[in-house]
Amino acid sequence: MSLVCGLDFGTSNSTIARLDTNGVPQLLKLEDGRQTIPSVIFFGFEDDTIHFGRKAVAEYVTGADGRLMRSLKSVLGTALIGDSTRVKARSYGFLDILGIFIGELKRRAESELDGQVDSVVCGRPVHFVDEDPVADRAAQDQLESAVRGQGFRHVDFQFEPIAAALDYERQVTAERLALIVDLGGGTSDFSVVRVSPERAKSMDRGGDILATAGVHVGGTDFDRLLSMTRVMPELGLGTKTRDGKRHLPVAPYYDLSTWHRINRLYNAQTLRDLRGTSREAQAPERVDMMIELIEDRLGHRLVGAVETAKIALSDADTTNFVFPVRDQQIETELTIEHLTAALHSSVSRIEDTIAETLKRAGIGAGDIDSLILTGGSTQVPAIAGRLRALFPDADLVRTDVLGSVGLGLAMDAKRKFG
């Protein structure tokens, strides 16, 4: 039996959905009965086994020897897509790693459905790469290549915020003008869409999409910014050399705060450079802790701890960040004010992109009837509060923040492939 599905391959989490016999979109159970799976791969060195999702994270956190790969989608359209990473004696290209993960999603979906999935609509951000249409097109082509390489015969794409609109439209009873705000792990996308029960019956919805815009800002950027402003200073960022003439190099701290760049630090040359930096530093003990952290390959675990702290600030005004490094620890207080300050430039870029979206649609904020929030990053207080302030008169609609895109993609797949 040949099946059609919607595939939401996300920076942080992924889903697959299809329509049931009653035409209702349903998310498939992809991992231990759960409908989402973190977009993470762990290459285990001890048993030469590849682990996925929560299992991958668990293997890594428990200290298993291996290589963790996360934020896989972030490399699309960038120079990193041509890079490779060594896993024991084998070298994997980043596009190959994307294919391995997507292939596992396909296998799990087919096991759940007891049939072959050969047609799929994949979600994509409005912009993989900001203000670079050539790189943006290359990113989609790269993703399509990875998807087709896993045996999907028919592949199409839909903007992720449009997919979220298709999901929301199932519950509307009258025409509404909606702003879809999709804040994911790697991108923030916005669309102004007319929705109604009558419009939902139309096969061609192009005329209902009044405007779209996007910016390459998302949850992983928020993690990096929080790390750079509050955690990396504990390792020497912002301090000066002993002669007081210059600051320590920023690049290794940036890499240590960025999931898909951390592996670049795990080499002998980086450690030699950092030891040279330590000898020149006013606070060499901080740089020495960074050296120990890199020697022990704790980079991904550190960024994971920052992400956990960011999430904690969704429910509390303050949290104490503590991260052990051998016989020492990184310790600093994190508050909502710190997070808000760290995200100031990102929030400004989001606001500017929203304004551009409204401008393209020829409307003002007061014309929006429904503000539809999807994507995990919409739960960050600094973001959610600002969005509410921008559209005080609109109905706030919180979708299944991790599943609405996949549900909408399944509906689109049924329309396109039958």
C-alpha positions, 0 to 999 in steps of 0.5 A: 500500500502506497501512502502520502504524508506530511514531513515536518523536519525541524531544527529541534523536533520532527513530526510525520502526519497523515490523514486518517480514514475520516480525513482528519490529520493525525501525527504518527508515533515516532518514538516510544509512543510520542508523536515528536522526535528530537532532530538528534543523532548520536553515533555510538563509538562503543557499539558502532550503533546510531541512535536517534531522538531521545535515545540519542540524547540519553546516550550522550547525557549518560556519558557514552563515548560517541558523537552527538549531532543536533540542529541538523537543519541549520546547515542547509544553504550554508558553507557547512553543508559541504563539510564532513565530520569524522566518526571513528574511522569513517567520515560523514558529510552533513548531507549524508547525516541529514539523509540518515535521520530522514531515512529513520523517520521514513522507516518509523512511519512505515512501521507505524502505518504498515505500508510504504510512504512514497509521497511526501510534502515537506515543510520549509521555512519562508527563508532558509537563508536571509536575503540570499535567494540563490542560497535559499534555493540551494537549501531546498534543493539540498533537502529535496536531495536528502529526502529523495535519497531515502526512497520518496518518489514524489516530493513537494514543499510547503511553507511551514506557516502556511501548513500551520494555517491549514491546521488552524482553519479546521476550527474557524466558523467565519472568515478571519484574517490571521497572522501565523507566527511560526518560531522554530529552532532555526527560523521565524516565519510570518504569514498573513492568511485569509481563512474561512470554512468556505476557503478551506474547500478550495484546492488553490489557496494562493490568493488567500496568502496575502503576504509572507516573510521570514528571518533566520532567527530561532530557538537555537539563536536564543540559546547561543545569545544567552550563552554568549552573554551569561555563560561564556564570560565565565570562561573568559569571553570579554576579558583582556590579555595580560597587557590590557591591549586587546580582548581574547578572541571571540570565535571559540566562544561563538563556536562553543555556543553554537550546536553545529559548530561545536565539533570544529573545536574538537581538534589539537590545533584548537587546544594549542590555540587556547593554551596560547590564549591562556598564557596571555590572558588576565584570567587564565583560570577561566580559559583553562576551564574552557580547555578542560571542557573541550578536552572532555567534549562537553560542548553539546552538553553545555549548550543543552544546559543553557537551553534547559535554563532558557526553558525554565525561565518560561515558568520562573523569574530566575534560575541558577545555572550550574555546570560541572567541569572536572573539579570546578563548575560554571555558575551564574544566575540567569533571570528573565531580565537577562534573557530579555536583554540577550534577545533584544536584537533578535526580538527587534529583527522579529518585530521588523519582519512582522512589520514588513509582513503587514506592509506587504499585505497592505494592512495594519496590526489592528486588521489582524483578527487571529494571532496564531502562535506555533513553534516552541520558541513562542513560549519564551516570555520575552517573545510571547509578551512582545507579540501580545503587546503588538496585537492586543485586540487579536484573538490569541490562538496557541496551536499544538506548538510542535505538531500543527505544521506536520498536521497541516502538511498532511492535509496539503499532501492529501490535496497534492497527491491524493 
